[in-house]
Amino acid sequence: MQSLMAAVNASIDPVALMHRIAEQMCLLTPKADGAAVSLLNAENTFVVVSAYGLVESLRGLSLPLDGTFQGRAIATAQPQVSHDALNDPNLSDEVRAIGADLGIQSLVVLPLMHHDSGIGALSLTAVEAHKFTDRDIAAMQATSRFLSALISSHTELSTLLDDFLSHPYHGGPDLAAQFLASVLLPDMAREDALHQRLSELEAKPSHLTAVFQPIVDLQTELVVGFEGLSRFPTDLDHSPAYWFDVARRLGRGVPLELAALRRVLADIDTIPGNCFTAVNLSPSTAMDPRVTDVLLAVHRPLVVEITEHEPFPDNLAEALQPLRDSGIRLAIDDAGAGFASFNQLLKLHPDIIKIDGTLTCDIDRDPAKRALVTAIVALATEIGATTVAEAIEDPSQQHTVTQLNVHWGQGYLFVHWGQGYLFGHPTPRRGLGVVT
């Protein structure tokens, strides 16, 4: 909430606004070599609050209301122009001396007015004499009218902000800040809400649930392993995949994946000892030393499935070698889609290649999908990897991938299969069984 409030303050901060105005005026007016904003204070003195380019050193300079271009601009509500500032008798000796020191020869000062009252002045300068045409000055004048309203509104909003946040009937500053952010910075407010939900999940990993989906030998129809998956609290409106994607986008992918990994591993003792447990990790998470320590502490058969939500780093194989040296097998998830190209498979030499469910879908009726799966199986044979077909949903798909020499499968097809074990949708840990 503090970062959100800081962003709200920054969005209506008059000082920050002045700096942006001076900088952007030079971009909007390419002939200008410098720009400055001076505001009229309660003592009727102009103070340069923002300066950019040629006049950047003038920030903080005070100028009187009387006898200056700023004062005349306010009095006449019209731009004041000097095409030869070094020799212009209408400029004070002090201003001509400043101009000579900085090399200013062209000067335009525009009034900043609010409800017919002067609030300050906008100055644009150039090192060449007669640099600004009437057309340039007219454009500056139109811009100054807009800037007058903008500065006034920001100043007023800044004053009102403290009153709004401290009002006793708003239910607290956090609620008021959330309201302001939702109105002024809706994208940031949504992002802040996502950060809060992720923080809650990381702080209380017990809110996560581990479920397991069996992986079956397609020839013997026996269970060889289980893929551990995470399920999030029911009050979260989106799927686990959505929240993992959000966490990665917000730079919090590793902590959330680590929390989910620990939750799955907490139930690993319920998996039959002759079956492996597969856990899903993105490449960056799998390379994190904290994750390595957690995995090496497990004394059960493990498979690390590298998911394809991000490109594979060049040093991924090297980083995963300590896990493989300890006996943990490596699987590439969703082969045939995403980032797992054949070239990357050759670099990693995984123990298991999981064929993406989009290839399994309609594979019994689509010769192109069968051809691609055949190629994956051929590659797996050459590198000594086991293949797994994901998302098998009907007997025809099972029969087809079996005929294509895919070794293992998983999906919703498998329902009751011996020993009372429920295959199909990922199921909680209670009641796990295995065909032996």
ABEGO torsion letter per residue (X at the ends): XAAAAAAAAAAABAAAAAAAAAAAAAAABAABABBBBBBBBAAGBBBBABBBEAAAAABGBBBBABGBAAAAAAAAGBBBBBABAAABAABBAAAAAAAAAAGBABBBBBBBBBGGBBAEBBBBBBABBGABBAAAAAAAAAAAAAAAAAAAAAAAAAAAAAAAAABAAAGEAAAAAAAAAAAABAAAAAAAAAAAAAAAAAABAAABBBBBBBBBBAAAGBBABBBBBBBBBAABABBAAAAAAAAAAAGAAAAAAAAAAAAAAAAAAABBAABBBBBBBBAAAAABAAAAAAAAABBBBBBBBBBAABBBBAAAAAAAAAAAAAGBBBBBBGBGBEABBAAAAAAAGBABBBBBAAAABGAAABAAAAAAAAAAAAAAAAAGBBBBBBGBABAAAAAAAAAAGBABBBEAABBBBEGGBBBEBBBBABGBBBBX
